[in-house]
Amino acid sequence: MSQQASPRGTFLKIADVIRGRIQADPKMTELPTAADLMGEFNVSRGVALRVFDALQEQGIAERVAGSRLRVVRHGDAVDRRPLSERLTEVITNDQLPVGAAFPSATKLCARFHVSRPTLAKALQKMEAAGLLSESKQGRARTVLSLPKREESAGP
């Protein structure tokens, strides 16, 4: 029996439903979680994961490190750089000087559409690089140094 399809093709039928939802809702940016699919369609985790695989093979979704699968729409410009790089750009793009407060975790999670644990890992990389102060309860992170990039080569 082929590993690609189950005898009934349950995962393919579910993939068709999800594809229809994506086409019907242009604002949909992430696929449902495996738990959501399991509950809604009364299927096992394995079937839910096969749905994700099928949607990826069809070019409808892509894996994003530390996040749910992202919907791919033709013509979308997707920033595939690591989150720590994109967060480093916040210093430049928001014109934050040394000593300025870095945006809160809540704002950054919303801005980059990531979970808190994913954000925490990226912020730790920035702390290790000497760009941000350590996180302390009740205190905002501050900018310790400016990123060394061509965009910030100024006075």
Buried (B, 14 or more C-beta within 10 A) or exposed (E): EEEEEBEEEBBBEBBBEBBEEBEEEEEBBEBBEBEEBBEEBEBEEEBBBBBBBBBBEEEBBBEBEBBBBBBBEEEEEEEEEBBBEBBBBBBEEEEBEEEEEBBEBEEBBEEBEBEEEBBEBBBBBBBEBEBBBEBEEEEEBBBBEBBEEEEEEEE
